[in-house]
Amino acid sequence: MHKHVEWDAPGRDSVIDHYAQSPNTNPEPGPGDILSTRYKGKVVRIKVQAYVDGTSIGDVAALIDPQSGERLKALGELTVGDTVRVPDGKRAFEPQPRHGDDKDDD
């Protein structure tokens, strides 16, 4: 069973809006892909298990504070390892580090 989550709006980092301008690119994730979304201002990485009718289903692989790069084990009721659903409209590109570090978090 998946955990219901109210994802943050992706705003200008919307994956779907970006790919709408590139019609020759297929933005659908597949099993094993990692996608990102936002929850309570943090970046959430999801490892996709399945993609059904515009929704990715997968496990939370990481919770990251975009300001510091700190990885969290839990945020509110969301925990690394939880199975969740992410509609295409909530997928977001990850923000660039604001402090100028070139860290590779994954």
C-alpha positions as CSV (number, residue, x, y, z in Angstrom):
1,M,0.0,0.0,0.0
2,H,1.3,3.5,-0.8
3,K,1.3,6.5,1.5
4,H,-0.8,9.5,0.4
5,V,1.3,12.6,0.2
6,E,0.3,16.2,-0.7
7,W,3.3,17.2,-2.9
8,D,4.4,20.8,-3.3
9,A,3.8,22.4,-6.7
10,P,6.9,22.3,-8.9
11,G,6.6,25.9,-10.0
12,R,9.2,26.9,-12.6
13,D,11.0,23.5,-12.1
14,S,8.1,21.5,-13.6
15,V,9.3,18.5,-15.5
16,I,6.1,18.3,-17.5
17,D,6.2,22.0,-18.5
18,H,9.8,21.6,-19.6
19,Y,9.1,18.6,-21.8
20,A,5.9,20.1,-23.3
21,Q,8.4,22.4,-25.2
22,S,10.3,19.3,-26.5
23,P,7.6,17.1,-28.1
24,N,10.2,14.6,-29.5
25,T,11.3,13.7,-26.0
26,N,9.4,11.1,-23.9
27,P,9.5,12.2,-20.2
28,E,7.8,9.0,-18.9
29,P,9.8,7.3,-16.2
30,G,10.3,3.6,-16.2
31,P,11.1,1.0,-13.5
32,G,14.4,1.8,-11.8
33,D,14.4,5.4,-12.8
34,I,14.9,8.1,-10.2
35,L,12.6,11.1,-10.3
36,S,12.3,14.1,-8.0
37,T,9.5,16.0,-6.5
38,R,9.0,18.5,-3.6
39,Y,7.5,18.0,-0.2
40,K,7.4,20.7,2.5
41,G,10.2,22.6,0.7
42,K,12.5,19.6,0.5
43,V,13.6,17.5,-2.5
44,V,12.2,14.0,-2.5
45,R,13.8,11.4,-4.8
46,I,11.7,8.4,-5.8
47,K,12.9,5.1,-7.2
48,V,10.2,4.2,-9.7
49,Q,8.7,0.7,-9.6
50,A,5.8,1.4,-12.1
51,Y,4.3,4.1,-14.2
52,V,0.5,4.0,-14.7
53,D,-1.8,6.6,-16.3
54,G,0.5,9.6,-15.7
55,T,1.5,8.5,-12.2
56,S,4.8,7.1,-11.0
57,I,4.7,4.6,-8.1
58,G,7.8,4.0,-6.2
59,D,9.8,4.2,-3.0
60,V,11.3,7.3,-1.4
61,A,15.0,6.9,-1.9
62,A,16.1,10.2,-0.4
63,L,14.8,13.3,1.4
64,I,17.2,16.3,0.9
65,D,17.3,19.8,2.2
66,P,18.1,21.8,-0.9
67,Q,19.7,24.6,1.0
68,S,22.3,22.5,2.9
69,G,22.3,19.2,1.0
70,E,21.6,17.4,4.3
71,R,19.9,14.1,3.9
72,L,17.0,13.4,6.2
73,K,15.5,10.0,7.3
74,A,12.0,11.4,7.8
75,L,10.0,14.6,7.1
76,G,6.7,14.9,8.8
77,E,5.0,11.5,8.2
78,L,7.1,10.8,5.1
79,T,10.1,8.4,5.6
80,V,12.8,7.0,3.4
81,G,11.5,3.7,2.1
82,D,7.8,4.7,2.0
83,T,6.0,3.7,-1.2
84,V,4.3,6.7,-2.8
85,R,2.5,7.9,-5.9
86,V,3.7,11.0,-7.8
87,P,1.5,12.4,-10.5
88,D,3.4,13.8,-13.5
89,G,2.3,17.3,-12.7
90,K,4.1,17.2,-9.4
91,R,7.5,16.0,-10.8
92,A,10.2,18.7,-10.5
93,F,13.8,19.2,-11.5
94,E,16.1,19.5,-8.5
95,P,17.3,23.0,-7.6
96,Q,20.9,24.0,-8.2
97,P,22.9,24.4,-5.0
98,R,22.8,28.0,-3.9
99,H,26.0,28.0,-2.1
100,G,28.2,27.3,-5.1
101,D,29.3,23.8,-4.1
102,D,29.5,21.2,-6.8
103,K,28.4,18.2,-4.7
104,D,27.1,15.1,-6.3
105,D,24.5,13.9,-3.8
106,D,23.7,10.6,-5.5
